């Protein structure tokens, strides 16, 4: 049972509260290897995860609600009680639920780890050049919803552990194995060598549409950036380019929407939907 240190606060001036004070300075958090969870569901999922929890901030009237989740943790947790109106000022949105937590980002998976722990038929997702935290969070949530076994993130992407990404994932990032690869092209080559087909979500192709593609075998779905899509270099190492058929003048979807469509089709073909 976790030991809770409970303290009332009226400001965030103390050094131990710096992660909350600097929530918008993501580079500092990345350097320290920490993340901020925001909102009831996200904090609850952090408390239920294997991630180390450092501290929790919440209104005093929410303490007993979260106490069982915090006390079930193996590590000691610092709990700070603050008025909700003060927390809303800190976060900057009136709809904020009044619960925050800081956790430690664990060691990310290697590609070998991911392959070893994922039974066939494998389903992975890869993202290149995605710089919007909300979009990468939504992608993580879609991956979790449709049974993806791991997410491979290129060095041109923002971190899926940014506060807004964690929030948009609704805390599903805490259950999603993440590989942060230094070389996406090499990683895709290693996947192919292991028998995993790499299928590019590419709207400008007349070769294969979504329902014509085979998602029943080991595969990794490759998604590109918000503006340019998949780079020619990454597209060249994929086994196949696959497009979502669309009517009218629309030729592409937001990466989160496109990922949901692709992952649903993969799950459908595998008999999971």
C-alpha positions as CSV (number, residue, x, y, z in Angstrom):
1,X,0.0,0.0,0.0
2,X,1.3,3.4,-1.0
3,X,2.3,6.0,1.7
4,X,0.6,9.3,0.9
5,X,2.0,12.6,2.0
6,X,-0.9,15.1,2.0
7,X,-0.3,18.8,2.0
8,X,-2.6,21.8,1.3
9,X,-1.1,24.5,-1.1
10,X,-2.1,28.0,-2.1
11,X,0.6,28.4,-4.8
12,X,3.0,26.4,-7.0
13,X,6.2,28.2,-6.0
14,X,7.9,25.3,-4.3
15,X,10.6,23.3,-6.3
16,X,8.6,20.1,-5.9
17,X,5.7,21.7,-7.7
18,X,7.8,22.9,-10.6
19,X,6.3,20.3,-13.1
20,X,2.9,21.8,-12.6
21,X,4.2,25.4,-12.9
22,X,6.0,24.6,-16.1
23,X,3.3,22.5,-17.8
24,X,3.5,24.4,-21.0
25,X,7.3,24.0,-21.2
26,X,7.4,20.6,-22.8
27,X,11.2,20.6,-23.4
28,X,11.9,20.8,-19.7
29,X,9.6,17.9,-19.0
30,X,11.2,15.8,-21.7
31,X,14.6,16.4,-20.3
32,X,13.5,15.3,-16.9
33,X,11.7,12.3,-18.2
34,X,8.3,13.2,-16.7
35,X,4.8,13.7,-18.0
36,X,1.7,15.6,-16.7
37,X,-1.7,13.8,-16.6
38,X,-4.7,16.1,-16.7
39,X,-8.4,15.3,-16.0
40,X,-10.2,12.5,-14.1
41,X,-10.0,9.7,-16.5
42,X,-6.4,10.4,-17.5
43,X,-5.2,10.6,-13.9
44,X,-7.1,7.4,-13.0
45,X,-5.5,5.5,-15.9
46,X,-2.1,6.8,-14.8
47,X,-2.8,5.5,-11.3
48,X,-3.8,2.1,-12.7
49,X,-0.7,1.8,-14.9
50,X,2.8,0.6,-14.4
51,X,4.2,4.2,-14.8
52,X,5.8,5.6,-11.7
53,X,3.5,8.2,-10.1
54,X,5.4,11.1,-8.4
55,X,2.6,13.4,-7.2
56,X,-1.1,14.3,-7.6
57,X,-2.9,17.7,-7.3
58,X,-6.6,17.8,-6.7
59,X,-9.3,19.8,-4.8
60,X,-9.7,18.7,-1.2
61,X,-13.3,17.5,-1.8
62,X,-11.9,14.9,-4.4
63,X,-9.4,13.4,-2.1
64,X,-11.5,10.5,-0.8
65,X,-12.6,9.7,-4.3
66,X,-9.0,9.2,-5.5
67,X,-7.5,7.9,-2.2
68,X,-8.1,4.1,-3.0
69,X,-6.4,4.5,-6.4
70,X,-3.4,6.3,-4.9
71,X,-3.1,3.9,-1.9
72,X,-3.1,0.9,-4.2
73,X,0.2,2.1,-5.7
74,X,3.5,0.6,-4.6
75,X,5.5,3.9,-4.4
76,X,5.0,6.8,-2.0
77,X,3.0,9.7,-3.6
78,X,2.9,13.4,-2.7
79,X,-0.7,14.7,-2.7
80,X,-1.3,18.4,-2.9
81,X,-4.7,19.9,-2.1
82,X,-5.7,23.1,-3.8
83,X,-8.9,25.1,-4.5
84,X,-10.4,24.2,-7.8
85,X,-10.6,27.9,-8.9
86,X,-6.9,28.1,-8.4
87,X,-6.3,25.0,-10.5
88,X,-8.5,26.3,-13.3
89,X,-6.3,29.5,-13.4
90,X,-3.2,27.3,-13.6
91,X,-4.5,25.2,-16.5
92,X,-6.3,28.0,-18.3
93,X,-9.6,26.4,-19.1
94,X,-12.9,26.5,-17.2
95,X,-13.9,23.0,-18.2
96,X,-10.9,21.5,-16.4
97,X,-11.9,18.8,-14.0
98,X,-9.5,19.8,-11.3
99,X,-7.2,16.8,-11.1
100,X,-3.6,16.7,-12.2
101,X,-0.7,14.2,-11.7
102,X,3.0,13.9,-12.6
103,X,4.4,10.6,-13.6
104,X,7.8,9.3,-14.8
105,X,8.1,8.2,-18.4
106,X,9.4,4.7,-18.4
107,X,12.1,3.3,-20.8
108,X,10.5,3.1,-24.2
109,X,10.5,-0.3,-26.0
110,X,13.0,-1.3,-28.6
111,X,11.8,-2.8,-31.9
112,X,13.1,-6.2,-30.8
113,X,11.1,-5.9,-27.6
114,X,8.0,-5.1,-29.5
115,X,8.4,-8.0,-31.9
116,X,9.2,-10.4,-29.2
117,X,6.1,-9.6,-27.0
118,X,3.5,-9.3,-29.9
119,X,1.8,-12.5,-31.0
120,X,0.8,-13.0,-34.6
121,X,-1.0,-11.7,-36.5
122,X,0.8,-8.5,-35.4
123,X,-0.7,-5.1,-35.9
124,X,1.6,-2.1,-35.4
125,X,1.2,1.6,-36.4
126,X,4.0,4.0,-37.4
127,X,3.9,7.7,-37.6
128,X,6.2,10.1,-39.5
129,X,6.5,13.8,-39.1
130,X,3.5,14.3,-36.9
131,X,4.1,17.5,-34.9
132,X,0.7,18.3,-33.5
133,X,0.4,16.9,-29.9
134,X,-3.4,16.6,-30.1
135,X,-3.2,14.6,-33.3
136,X,-0.6,12.1,-32.0
137,X,-2.7,11.7,-28.8
138,X,-5.8,10.9,-30.9
139,X,-3.8,8.5,-33.0
140,X,-2.7,6.7,-29.8
141,X,-6.4,6.5,-28.6
142,X,-7.4,5.0,-32.0
143,X,-4.6,2.5,-31.8
144,X,-5.8,1.4,-28.3
145,X,-9.4,1.2,-29.5
146,X,-8.6,-1.2,-32.4
147,X,-6.1,-3.5,-30.8
148,X,-2.8,-2.1,-32.1
149,X,0.1,-3.9,-30.3
150,X,2.5,-1.0,-30.5
151,X,3.3,2.5,-31.9
152,X,6.5,3.3,-33.6
153,X,7.4,7.1,-33.6
154,X,9.9,8.7,-35.9
155,X,12.4,11.3,-34.7
156,X,10.5,13.9,-36.8
157,X,7.4,13.5,-34.5
158,X,6.5,15.2,-31.3
159,X,6.5,13.0,-28.2
160,X,3.3,11.1,-27.4
161,X,4.1,11.9,-23.8
162,X,3.4,15.6,-24.1
163,X,0.6,16.9,-21.8
164,X,-1.8,17.6,-24.7
165,X,-1.0,14.3,-26.3
166,X,-1.5,12.4,-23.1
167,X,-4.8,14.3,-22.6
168,X,-6.1,13.5,-26.1
169,X,-5.2,9.9,-25.8
170,X,-7.4,9.8,-22.7
171,X,-4.6,8.1,-20.9
172,X,-4.4,5.1,-23.3
173,X,-0.8,6.0,-23.8
174,X,-0.1,4.3,-20.5
175,X,-1.0,1.0,-21.9
176,X,0.5,1.5,-25.4
177,X,4.0,0.1,-26.1
178,X,5.9,2.9,-27.8
179,X,9.1,2.6,-29.8
180,X,10.9,5.9,-30.4
181,X,13.1,5.0,-33.3
182,X,16.1,7.1,-34.3
183,X,15.9,5.9,-37.9
184,X,12.4,5.1,-39.2
185,X,13.6,3.8,-42.6
186,X,15.9,1.3,-40.9
187,X,13.1,0.3,-38.5
188,X,10.7,-0.4,-41.3
189,X,13.4,-2.5,-43.0
190,X,13.8,-4.5,-39.8
191,X,10.0,-5.0,-39.6
192,X,10.0,-6.3,-43.2
193,X,12.9,-8.6,-42.5
194,X,10.8,-10.0,-39.6
195,X,7.9,-10.7,-42.0
196,X,5.8,-7.7,-41.1
197,X,4.4,-6.0,-44.1
198,X,4.5,-2.2,-44.1
199,X,1.4,-0.6,-45.6
200,X,1.4,3.1,-46.2
201,X,-1.7,5.2,-45.7
202,X,-1.3,7.2,-48.9
203,X,-4.2,9.1,-50.4
204,X,-2.6,9.8,-53.8
205,X,-2.5,6.3,-55.2
206,X,-4.7,4.4,-57.7
207,X,-3.3,1.0,-57.0
208,X,-5.0,-0.4,-53.9
209,X,-8.0,0.8,-51.9
210,X,-8.6,0.1,-48.3
211,X,-11.0,-2.9,-48.7
212,X,-8.7,-4.5,-51.4
213,X,-5.7,-4.6,-49.0
214,X,-4.9,-7.6,-46.9
215,X,-4.6,-6.7,-43.2
216,X,-5.0,-10.3,-41.9
217,X,-1.2,-11.0,-41.8
218,X,1.5,-9.3,-39.7
219,X,1.4,-5.7,-40.8
220,X,2.4,-2.2,-39.8
221,X,0.3,0.8,-40.9
222,X,2.4,3.8,-41.8
223,X,0.9,7.3,-41.3
224,X,2.3,10.6,-42.4
225,X,2.3,14.2,-41.3
226,X,-0.6,16.6,-41.2
227,X,0.5,18.6,-44.2
228,X,2.9,16.6,-46.4
229,X,1.8,13.1,-45.6
230,X,4.4,10.3,-45.9
231,X,7.8,11.3,-47.3
232,X,8.9,9.8,-50.6
233,X,11.8,8.1,-48.8
234,X,9.6,6.3,-46.3
235,X,7.0,5.5,-49.0
236,X,9.7,3.8,-51.0
237,X,10.5,1.3,-48.3
238,X,6.8,0.3,-47.7
239,X,5.5,-2.8,-49.3
240,X,2.2,-1.2,-50.5
241,X,0.4,2.1,-50.6
242,X,-3.2,2.0,-49.7
243,X,-5.9,4.7,-50.1
244,X,-9.3,5.3,-48.5
245,X,-11.8,5.7,-51.3
246,X,-13.6,9.0,-50.9
247,X,-16.4,10.8,-52.8
248,X,-16.5,14.4,-54.0
249,X,-13.6,16.9,-53.8
250,X,-12.1,15.6,-50.6
251,X,-8.8,13.9,-51.2
252,X,-7.5,13.3,-47.7
253,X,-8.5,13.0,-44.1
254,X,-7.0,14.3,-40.8
255,X,-4.4,11.7,-39.7
256,X,-6.5,10.8,-36.6
257,X,-9.6,10.1,-38.8
258,X,-7.6,8.2,-41.4
259,X,-6.0,6.0,-38.7
260,X,-9.4,5.2,-37.3
261,X,-10.6,4.1,-40.7
262,X,-7.5,2.0,-41.4
263,X,-7.4,0.4,-38.0
264,X,-11.1,-0.4,-38.0
265,X,-10.7,-2.2,-41.4
266,X,-7.8,-4.2,-40.1
267,X,-9.8,-5.2,-37.0
268,X,-12.8,-6.1,-39.2
269,X,-10.7,-8.3,-41.5
270,X,-9.3,-10.1,-38.5
271,X,-12.8,-10.8,-37.2
272,X,-12.6,-8.6,-34.2
273,X,-15.4,-6.2,-35.2
